[in-house]
Amino acid sequence: MFVSAIVVAAGKSKRFKSASSKVLFKINSQPIIVYSLDVLNGQPEIKEIIVVVNPQNIKSVSGIIKKNKFHKAVKLVLGGKERQDSVARGLKAIDPKANFVLIHDAARPFITNGLVALVIKEAQKSKAAILGVPVRATIKKCKARGKGRVVKETIDRKNVWEIQTPQVFAKNLILKAYRDFGGIGVTDDASLVEKSGKKVKMVMGAYHNIKITSPEDLIIAKGIARLWKPA
């Protein structure tokens, strides 16, 4: 099995309200991006890692990779305007020998070896597998009214899941999904696979697998890092 891992680190960190790329911020003296790269580097099925960067962080990310001496082949690719543009560029860089593609957001540092192995194993069977967790909050659908919003309905959360990365797909499946639907705005790669008509298998993720989006998330992340173990 040959899995190519694409790690998306090309975001401009607008919601993070910082001139620096959020994946370069340190949690317990280690850059955010290192956490997930270290886990992916240790997975035997993953044969290469492609990190999609932007012009502002490429030099720093390159330095981090050299410093940590990951033994897997790590390629750096410049991303595009939107996340899916960046993933599309990463897909163009994968090794022809790959038969599966794993896509992960670098801003989710707290993946584990177990989670990655589990979603890869499920993708082997179903060709498309993603991590997620059942939502725990009450979810309400709203509509605009004047300058504000009013509740339209309360969503039954029984079958509502919050989606995470990594997501793993058969190479031909994700390439076709991007070729056919890559121009449609979506917030995750599985959405494009769903549009192609393929059923995507949900795999239980972990609530600690948070995405660092705002400065407040760093406070939570530092707490998780004290207990988190990659195993």
C-alpha positions in Angstrom: 0.0 0.0 0.0 1.4 3.4 -1.0 -0.3 6.4 0.7 0.7 9.9 -0.3 0.0 12.4 2.5 -0.9 16.0 1.7 -0.6 18.4 4.6 -2.3 21.7 4.0 -0.3 24.6 5.5 -1.0 27.3 3.0 -3.7 29.3 4.8 -3.2 33.0 5.4 -4.3 32.8 9.0 -6.8 35.7 8.7 -9.0 34.5 11.6 -5.8 34.0 13.6 -5.2 37.7 13.5 -1.5 37.4 13.0 1.0 38.3 10.3 2.7 35.0 10.9 1.4 31.7 9.7 -0.4 30.0 12.6 1.2 26.6 11.8 4.5 28.2 12.9 3.3 29.2 16.3 4.7 27.0 19.1 2.9 24.8 21.6 5.2 23.7 24.4 8.2 24.9 22.4 7.3 23.0 19.2 5.8 24.5 16.0 2.2 23.4 15.4 3.0 21.9 12.1 5.6 19.5 13.6 3.0 17.6 15.7 1.1 16.2 12.7 4.2 15.8 10.5 5.8 13.7 13.2 2.8 11.3 13.4 2.5 11.0 9.7 6.2 10.4 9.3 5.9 7.4 11.6 3.1 5.7 9.6 4.4 2.7 7.6 1.7 3.0 4.9 2.6 6.6 4.2 5.5 6.7 1.7 5.7 10.5 1.1 4.5 13.7 2.6 3.6 16.8 0.6 3.4 20.0 2.5 1.4 22.7 0.8 2.7 26.1 1.8 2.4 29.8 0.9 5.1 32.3 -0.2 5.3 33.8 3.3 5.9 30.6 5.3 7.8 28.4 2.8 11.2 29.3 4.1 10.3 28.8 7.7 8.5 25.5 7.0 11.5 24.3 5.0 13.8 25.1 7.9 11.5 23.2 10.4 11.5 20.1 8.1 15.3 20.1 7.8 15.7 20.6 11.6 13.5 17.7 12.5 15.0 15.4 9.9 11.9 13.5 9.0 13.0 10.3 7.2 10.0 10.2 4.8 10.4 12.1 1.5 8.9 15.6 2.2 8.0 17.8 -0.8 7.0 21.5 -0.5 4.4 22.8 -2.9 3.1 26.3 -3.2 -0.7 26.5 -2.6 -3.5 28.5 -4.2 -6.0 31.1 -3.3 -8.4 28.8 -1.5 -7.9 25.6 0.5 -9.2 23.4 -2.3 -6.9 25.1 -4.8 -4.0 24.2 -2.5 -5.1 20.6 -2.2 -5.4 20.5 -6.0 -1.8 21.5 -6.3 -0.8 19.0 -3.8 -2.6 16.3 -5.8 -0.5 17.2 -8.8 2.6 16.5 -6.9 1.9 13.0 -5.6 4.0 10.0 -6.7 2.5 8.0 -9.6 2.9 4.9 -7.5 0.4 6.1 -4.9 -2.9 4.3 -4.6 -4.3 6.2 -1.7 -4.2 9.9 -0.7 -4.4 11.2 2.8 -5.3 14.9 3.2 -4.7 16.7 6.5 -4.9 20.2 7.8 -1.6 21.3 9.5 -3.7 23.3 11.9 -4.9 20.1 13.5 -1.8 19.1 15.5 -3.2 16.5 17.8 -3.8 13.5 15.6 -2.4 10.2 16.8 -0.9 7.1 15.3 -4.0 5.2 16.1 -6.4 7.6 14.4 -4.3 7.8 11.3 -4.0 4.0 11.1 -7.7 3.6 11.7 -8.8 5.9 8.9 -6.3 4.5 6.4 -7.5 0.9 7.2 -11.1 1.9 6.6 -10.2 3.7 3.4 -8.7 0.4 2.1 -12.1 -1.2 2.5 -14.4 1.6 1.5 -12.2 3.8 -0.8 -13.2 6.9 1.1 -13.0 7.4 4.9 -13.0 10.5 7.1 -12.7 11.2 10.8 -15.4 12.9 12.8 -17.1 13.2 16.2 -20.8 13.5 17.1 -21.7 17.1 18.0 -22.3 17.6 21.6 -23.8 21.1 21.5 -27.4 22.0 20.6 -27.6 23.1 16.9 -30.1 25.5 15.6 -30.7 26.6 12.0 -31.4 30.3 11.7 -32.6 32.7 9.1 -32.0 36.5 8.6 -34.6 38.9 9.9 -33.9 42.6 9.6 -30.4 43.1 10.9 -30.5 40.0 13.1 -31.4 36.4 13.0 -34.2 34.2 14.3 -34.3 30.5 14.9 -35.9 28.6 12.1 -35.6 25.1 13.6 -33.6 23.0 16.1 -31.6 20.3 14.4 -31.8 16.8 15.7 -28.1 16.3 16.6 -28.4 12.5 16.8 -27.0 12.1 13.3 -24.9 15.3 13.1 -21.1 14.9 13.2 -18.3 17.5 13.3 -15.8 16.6 10.6 -12.1 16.4 11.1 -9.0 15.5 9.2 -7.1 13.4 8.1 -9.4 12.2 5.3 -8.2 9.3 3.1 -9.3 8.4 -0.4 -8.4 6.0 -3.2 -6.2 8.1 -5.5 -8.3 7.7 -8.7 -11.5 8.6 -6.7 -10.1 11.9 -5.2 -8.5 12.9 -8.5 -11.8 12.4 -10.4 -13.7 14.3 -7.7 -11.3 17.3 -8.0 -11.4 17.1 -11.8 -15.2 17.0 -12.0 -16.1 19.3 -9.1 -13.0 21.1 -8.0 -14.5 24.5 -9.0 -17.3 24.2 -6.5 -16.7 25.9 -3.2 -16.6 23.3 -0.3 -15.0 23.2 3.1 -13.7 19.7 3.0 -12.4 17.2 0.4 -15.0 14.6 1.2 -17.7 17.0 0.0 -16.3 16.7 -3.6 -16.2 12.9 -3.3 -19.8 12.9 -2.2 -20.8 15.0 -5.2 -19.3 12.2 -7.4 -21.9 9.8 -5.9 -19.5 7.8 -3.7 -20.4 7.0 -0.1 -17.9 8.2 2.4 -17.3 6.1 5.6 -17.3 8.0 8.9 -14.6 6.9 11.4 -14.8 7.9 15.0 -12.2 10.6 15.6 -11.3 12.3 18.9 -12.5 15.5 20.6 -9.0 16.5 21.2 -8.3 16.6 17.5 -9.1 20.3 17.3 -8.4 22.8 14.5 -6.5 25.9 15.6 -8.3 28.7 14.0 -8.3 31.7 16.4 -5.9 32.9 19.1 -8.2 31.5 21.8 -7.7 28.0 20.4 -4.0 28.2 21.4 -5.1 28.3 25.1 -7.0 25.1 24.6 -4.3 23.6 22.6 -1.7 24.1 25.3 -3.9 22.3 27.7 -4.4 19.4 25.3 -0.7 19.2 24.6 0.1 18.5 28.2 -1.9 15.2 28.1 -1.8 14.3 24.4 0.3 11.3 23.3 0.9 10.5 19.6 0.5 6.7 20.2 
